[in-house]
Amino acid sequence: MLKAFKFRMYPTDEQKKWLIQNFGCVRFTYNHLLLSRQETYKQLGVIDYSLTPATLKKRYAFLKEADSLALANAQLNLDRAFRNYFKGRASFPKLKSKKSMWQSYTTNNQGHTIYLEGNQLKLPKQKKLFNVHVHRPIEGTIRSATISSRYNEEFYVSFLCEVPLNKRQKTNEWVGIAYCPKGLVETSQKIEVVTPKLLVTNQKIAVAERKLSIRAKAAQQRKKALERAKNYQKQKRKVLNLYQKQKYQREDYLEQLSAVLVNKFDYLFIESLPDENLASDFSVQDWHKLLTKLRYKAEWYQKTFLLINTQDIHSHSAQEKSRLLERIGKQLLFDV
């Protein structure tokens, strides 16, 4: 199976400069290929794939300093975007902007070009090693690495590793899992997971957004463009950081919750269609994200994952539904 491991990077100033240049080269390649294909598609109604990163290198010498595999992956990502568009799974590909909060590129491990030595990382095209905070050991063989940055200030590396299937010890425990707007799940068996303090973060966001609105009005009174209003931009960054914190809180909770459920129970009987009108602290979208994590983790560790339609019992409380799900799941497996 494929598994990702993400770590924080601490590059030197020189390494930061090279990474930012690499982001720019990948973005430049993606946008040029996209513009070329847009033009031929409008004129001929078909996509012309003749323009490649190798062709662009002959025209623009600075691309030779970038990681060639990163440029090749930019082309593959664009090809995938067009396939998704023609199959109706996505909108028409858009140009990438250097003003985006996140910048990234992906490079492949060929002949041990990517590896870790303790807390230091080797990347293609770089002789000096990057400092990395390796907070947990990686497993399996590294296939690729995605380097990303937030505002070109925080840098991260995510390894995609090929890991052998890891069998977990069987517990022979059953659990019914129903949607609950407060803690996201209500289970028929007791579990211990600390719910994140989303209310505190939401209050901080509300206060920060009020301050942002006030600073926007102050900039307008001074007849100053918001892009040049330093106080406004500082407050805008604080608001974005709080939203990012809220996102991390939710993601961390989903990871912990799914791990506890898969480790403790062998049979997961789960509500498939929750009532959207109940959404509160956790939305139905959060529920579907949890289902995705439970599904692939159950496959990893060979646990039974079973979705059960609960439209007929929406009037029941979450606690009652979780118990019903457990009974229905047991009966279904027994009948099989």
Buried (B, 14 or more C-beta within 10 A) or exposed (E): EEBEBEBEBEBEEEBBEBBBEBBBBBBBBBBBBBEBBBEBBEEEEEEEBEBEBEEBBEEEEEBEEBBBBBBBBBBEBBBEBBEBEEEEEEEEBEEBEEEEEEBBBBBBBEEEBBEBEEBEBBBBBBEEBBBBEBEEEBEBEBBBBBBBBBEBEEBBBBBBBEBEEEEEEEEEEBBBBBBBBEBBBBBBBEEEBEEBEBEEBEEBBEEBBEBBEEBBEEBEEEEBEEEEBEBBBEBBEBBBEBBEBBEEBBBEBBEEBBBBBBEBBBBBBBBEBBBEEBBEBBBBEBBEBBBEBBBBBBEBBEBEBBBBEBEEBEEBEBBBBBBBBBEBBBEEEEEE
